[in-house]
Amino acid sequence: MKKLLLCFVLCSLFIFAGCGNSEDSVYGNDTDPQNNDEDADTDDQTNPTDDQTNPTDDQTNPTDDPTDPTDDPTDPTDPTDPTDDPTDPTDDPTDPTDDPTNPTDPTNPTDPTDPTDPTDPTDPTDPEIVCTGISLNPESFSPYYEGYYYGVASGRLLTVGFYNGVAVATYDLSSEANSNYSTCSECLVVTQNPGSENEKTFFQEEGAIVVSEYDPDTFGMSATITAKLVESTIVNDVSSPVQGGACLEIETGVVTAEDHSGKTETCADIYTCFDTCAENDENCPGECYSNSTAVARTQYNDLEYCGKEHNCNGNYYCYYTNCLAEEEICGMKNDENYNIPYGQVTINGTFSYLHADGETEILYSNALEAAFATGTFGNNNTPIVDPTGQLLSYAKIAPFKDVPEEKNITLIQTYKNDGNSHSPTVHFVTTVTEPGDYTLGLGEWTTEARIFVSETNSGGERSCDHAFGIGNVTISAISWTTGATTISVNGTATLYSYKAAPHYGGDISGDEWVACDPKN
């Protein structure tokens, strides 16, 4: 607008200058009407707009040359003059030295009469912004986890975060660090109409939190809060005030934060609750967390933060190697009576006969009189193969209690009945039908095989397992046709007891996974 106004003034002056027939008709008697004065500096002395000190001045231009760097500094129409006329209402909006009293200059942030600048504290024409007073509800104030509290303030959700810990002290919400959500160590946020289309967020601008009592065991505290909060947006943890937004004011709020939430007491209880959740109940884990105490949630958060720091991504063994203290607090303990790991096994065998389901007579001619699994297990590296026994290894289609609703191929390594007791028995179990590379563990049957070092009863059934294997195996040939066929496996695995299984969260023994007594 100001640029257009300036152009209009300049054009008007040029038109007016062309209306007369001579300088005499416009400006009176010219002492040099032919403009032949040898002294250009004193030329046209009766022309009020003629710069008498300018030797290059255009003496016939009543509006003067606006591009002349030596032009008259008092010329009100010169937009290039850095000392432009401060009384010119159509002044240059790009002039950094512009007149701060010019009411038509929209680029002046300190213009006291600019009604478009609502943030100018010196502008008497700005509308007064009145903050809405809110009151804290002391009954609602509670710790959610260590250093983080929530409550209700006049129907709005209030959260307070102490990210450098809590102590009996006074915390200044007006400090430079606390002026933005991305840097605040003490952060006060109010959410109005949370979850709705009309949701608004308010972040602290000034105030203080005075903590008078604090209990580090339960995170309970007593505090007085005074604060002014302005409507803000928070994106990627960076808070920005909303232009012309509302504000709230907590004049004085005295609160006593006590833990009212507690159903489950510890992080271990949270994980026990997780175990009861149905696979299709997506809300259950969240309820397990929210229905626990602030102490339990803090313990859980500590483990999660440690896992994120080491990029564990839910890998229990990563937690075991990097976050053992946090893991044990959350109930993921390993039985100290079992070494970690509990042994090693090498797998290498080819079977030329597959026994049918229900076939109880194992002919030596259809079996191997050799081991397909060798290595050690137990706390003292007991050999998997008893050198005094007569080995018998065979392949069979058979039901296996860990396989749901389907049969499998099991490779069994045991001993001939020679009247003596020999142990252990090895079971290698798979449901796959195609050759390939597979992992060994306790995971999905479609992608994994399993290997167990077991004790068996007189009927040949597993009574307990000394160890299971985690590793890799290549199945280079496999056929589900009973009789003469070829099955070939090759791989290695590290052994663990169910009592000390860090890959799966510690002691996982139970009715499904029955652990043998320690092998010493």
Secondary structure, 3 states (H helix, E strand, C coil): CHHHHHHHHHHHHHHHHCCCCCHHHHHCCCCCCCCCCCCHHHCCCCCCCCCCCCCCCCCCCCCCCCCCCCCCCCCCCCCCCCCCCCCCCCCCCCCCCCCCCCCCCCCCCCCCCCCCCCCCCCCCCCCCCCCEEECEEEEEEEEEECCEEEEEECCEEEEEEECCCCCCCEEECCCCHHHCCCCCCEEEEEEECCCCCCCEEEEEEEEEEEEEEECCCCCCEEEEEEEEEEEEEEECCEEEECCCCCEEEEEEEEEEECCCCCCECCHHHHHHHHHHCCCCCCCHHHHHHHCECHHHHHHHHHHHHHHHHCCCCCCHHHHHHHCHHHHHHCCCCCCCCCCCCCEEEEEEEEEEEEECCCCCCCCHHHCECCCCEEEEECCCCEECCCCCCCEEEEEEEECCCCCCCCCEEEEEEEECCCCCCCCCEEEEEECCCCCEEEEECCCCCCCEEEEEEEEECCCCCEEEEEEEEEEEEEEEECCCCCEEEEEEEEEEEEEEECCEEHHHCECCCCCCCCECCCCC
